[in-house]
Amino acid sequence: MAPCFSLNISSMLLFSVFVSSIMAASAGSFYQDFDLTWGDHRAKILDGEKLLTLSLDKASGSGFQSKKEYLFGKIDMQLKLVSGNSAGTVTAYYLSSQGPTHDEIDFEFLGNLSGDPYILHTNVFTQGKGNREQQFYLWFDPTENFHTYSIIWNLQNIIFLVDNIPIREFKNQESIGVPFPKSQPMRIYSSLWNADDWATRGGLVKIDWSKAPFTASYRNFNAAACLWSHGSSSCASKFTSPVSNIAWQNQGLDAKSRRKLQWVQKNYMIYNYCSDMKRFPGGLPLECRH
C-alpha cells in the first residue's frame, strides 16, 4: 500500500502545483495585476484597489495593461460603460501580442447618442491579419450596471461571452489553412479614447466635449490562465496530465450554449464579415465557408 499512497501524494502535489500555476493569474488587486500605462490622472485605481476607472477628456484618453502575459485561459472582467451621450468614444478591452504579426482578441464598445444602443464590436487577429469583425447590440443597457465580458481561449477555439452567454465563436481551423492564435503570449489591454472619425455612424456623429469627462469602470478581474514567463508557459506539458482537467482548457459550446449563441446572433448581431459578399468579391474568407 505504501507505494500507492506515495503515488497519490505525488498526484495531489502535482495537481496542487498545476492549480497554483493556473490560479496565479487570478485577481488580487488592480495594482497587483495591471499597470496604468497612459493618460496620467485619467486612469485611477480606487476602492481598496478593487475598482479601476478610465476617463477621456479633450486633452487625452487613458489606458492600462496587464503586468503578466498569458497563453490560453479564461479571462473575465466586469465593465460599466460611459453613460449618457458617449458618441465618438470607444472603450477597448482586448488581448494582444506584440509585433507586425501579432495575434489579438478584441472587445470594443462603440459609444452612441443618448437613448441609442451601444455597439459591441468584436474582432480576431491572427498573424497580423484581422478583418474578422462581428458587431452586436446588447440586450441590456451596459451603462447602468456592471456586466461580465469574458474570453475563453484554448487550443480548440476562442469564445466571446457576455454575462456567460456566448455571442461569438472562432474555431481552430488550421486544418483548412486558417491561422489560429496558439504560440504568441498576450497581455490584457484596455483604453478609452476618441474615435469620432469612425466610431458612431461611420464618423458622422462627433464627440460632445461639453459632456466630458467620459468615464468607464472596471471591477472583478479574473484570469484562470496559463502564465507566460521567460519563454515558457506555467501549463507546459500539463495539458496531457490526467490531473489537468481545468474546465476552460477543453471548453467548447454544448447544445445549450449553442442555442444561446444562435439566439444572440439571430436577434442582436448587426454585422458579420462572413456575410459581407461586397467586401470580399473574390470569395469569403476560408473560415466562413465551413
Stockholm file with secondary structure:
# STOCKHOLM 1.0

chainA/1-290         MAPCFSLNISSMLLFSVFVSSIMAASAGSFYQDFDLTWGDHRAKILDGEKLLTLSLDKASGSGFQSKKEYLFGKIDMQLKLVSGNSAGTVTAYYLSSQGPTHDEIDFEFLGNLSGDPYILHTNVFTQGKGNREQQFYLWFDPTENFHTYSIIWNLQNIIFLVDNIPIREFKNQESIGVPFPKSQPMRIYSSLWNADDWATRGGLVKIDWSKAPFTASYRNFNAAACLWSHGSSSCASKFTSPVSNIAWQNQGLDAKSRRKLQWVQKNYMIYNYCSDMKRFPGGLPLECRH
#=GR chainA/1-290 SS CHHHHHHHHHHHHHHHHHHHHHHTTSCSCHHHHEEEEESGGGEEEETTTTEEEEEECSSCCEEEEESSEEEEEEEEEEEECCCSCCTTEEEEEEEECCSTTCCEEEEEEECCSTTSCCEEEEEEEBTTBCCCCEEECCSSCTTTSCEEEEEEECSSEEEEEETTEEEEEEECCGGGTCCCCCSSCBEEEEEEEECTTTTTGGGTSCCCGGGCCEEEEEEEEEEEEEEEETTEETTTTTTTSTTCCCGGGGCCCCHHHHHHHHHHHHHTEEEEGGGCTTTCTTCCCGGGGC
#=GC SS_cons         CHHHHHHHHHHHHHHHHHHHHHHTTSCSCHHHHEEEEESGGGEEEETTTTEEEEEECSSCCEEEEESSEEEEEEEEEEEECCCSCCTTEEEEEEEECCSTTCCEEEEEEECCSTTSCCEEEEEEEBTTBCCCCEEECCSSCTTTSCEEEEEEECSSEEEEEETTEEEEEEECCGGGTCCCCCSSCBEEEEEEEECTTTTTGGGTSCCCGGGCCEEEEEEEEEEEEEEEETTEETTTTTTTSTTCCCGGGGCCCCHHHHHHHHHHHHHTEEEEGGGCTTTCTTCCCGGGGC
//
